[in-house]
Amino acid sequence: MLIWFVILYLLISIGLGLFAASKVHSARDYVVAGRSLPLYIVIATVFATWFGSETVLGTSATFLQDGLKGIVADPFGASVCLVLVGLFFARKLYRMNLLTIGDYYRQRYGRTVELLTSLAIVASYLGWVSAQITALGLVFSLLSQGSISAHDGMLIGSAIVLVYTLFGGMWSVALTDFFQMSIIMLGMLYIAWVVSSDAGGVMHVVNHAQAAGKFEFWPALTLPDVLAFIAAWVTMMFGSIPQQDVFQRVMSAKNETTAVRGAVLGGGLYFLFAFIPIFLAYSATLIDPDMVNRLLTSDSQHILPDLILNHTPLFAQIMFFGALLSAIMSTASGTLLAPSVTFTENILKPFIGHLSDRHLLLAMRLVVVTFAIIVTSYALHANASIFHMVENAYKVTLVAAFIPLVFGLYWQRANTQGALFAIIAGTSSWILLEIFNPDGTWPPQLFGLLMSLTGMITGSLLPDFITRSRRRHAS
């Protein structure tokens, strides 16, 4: 019975996505939904940006092992990221009437910076989308009680997401996100109510977690611990700001005020609901401690699904897996579309030359298919956890794209040379530390961010310094 309800849900999602395809008449419709989305849909799409497999399965499992200090990246860094986008980036970028975030780098710094940052943005999505595909494989395997292997489940899941994303683009993402967010909110609230009664009540669970030390948030006052804490926070808080999926959701709003409010409200809503899976997972330690202890040593990502399958009635299972699939598919569709349109618009198109709008739309759809194949293949061979797949995805944009974006918007003296210095210094220092000293005192991505900042300031001021030196020498 459960699997049939899930199949019905999947058919509804595909139907919504294909219906949305009727609204796509141009590349702008495909990428930013014609910049026409109302506030409630923008909130839904922004919320769905983050509420994916890492929130339900990854973050909750990490909390059981490491407490609040282990999840500083998500939901803390992730939700603050969306609020920052709304307060400091949405209005300025919306007024520029861009198609992709890569277009900003071209307008501000030129073609070379556009190419380098777009490559970094596209590369960052490999782990993120793969995490969603991995989670879909896990869910289908659990629901079929092993009849569908995780391998086959990944193939099925990626095919479903590909179908409605391919044809409807951002319109499909927006409409399915709204539907899926409704399922997520209703499902998670209902499941929390069911599970809390079995665990002895909300306050009993909270008090137990507090007594177990799970609410310890701040790091020990040693340099390695403090730097690791800062690195985890800024990786998602800053590294995910220059991302095409966040940009698309905000730029799809009908006006700049809607863009700002949608990002702030969506980020706040995400922060609140991200704690429900955490609450559910910790409740499992009270309801079935033997199961939790066993899975913590094998695959902690199974704890929450196993709790629901073994300790809740059928309707609760339907609501949970409906919400879980909603979370995964809403994130997967957006993160599949984002790198594909970035690659087409900012990397492929300049090499091909002029494309008509119809041919540009066709090229975007072909790239969507290609990227889906690549990330599915990566997911099939990756061994990292869902949480770390997502967390690691933003390191490359943190060191390569964040500083040029911020300084380009807020520092008039930022120039192309500064942006190139920032990209080269940030990326090279990060890669070298990842290779030769990944576990050193300085987290590689944090050192890369500081080097990127140094490169931007040095590169932007260097021409003025040279000019002044020459004048002094001439005099």
Secondary structure, 3 states (H helix, E strand, C coil): CHHHHHHHHHHHHHHHHHHHHHHCCCHHHHHHHHHCECHHHHHHHHHHHHCCHHHHHHHHHHHHHHCHHHHHHHHHHHHHHHHHHHHHHHHHHHHCCCCCHHHHHHHHHCHHHHHHHHHHHHHHHHHHHHHHHHHHHHHHHHHCCCCCCHHHHHHHHHHHHHHHHHHHHHHHHHHHHHHHHHHHHHHHHHHHHHHHHHHCCHHHHHHHHHHCCCCCCCCCCCHHHHHHHHHHHHHHHCCCCCCHHHHHHHHCECCHHHHHHHHHHHHHHHHHHCHHHHHHHHHHHHHCHHHHHHHHCCCHHHHHHHHHHHHCCHHHHHHHHHHHHHHHHHHHHHHHHHHHHHHHHHHHHHHHCCCCHHHHHHHHHHHHHHHHHHHHHHHHHCCCCHHHHHHHHCHHHHHHCHHHHHHHHHCCCCCHHHHHHHHHHHHHHHHHHHHHCCCCCCCHHHHHHHHHHHHHHHHHHHHHHHHHHHHHHHC
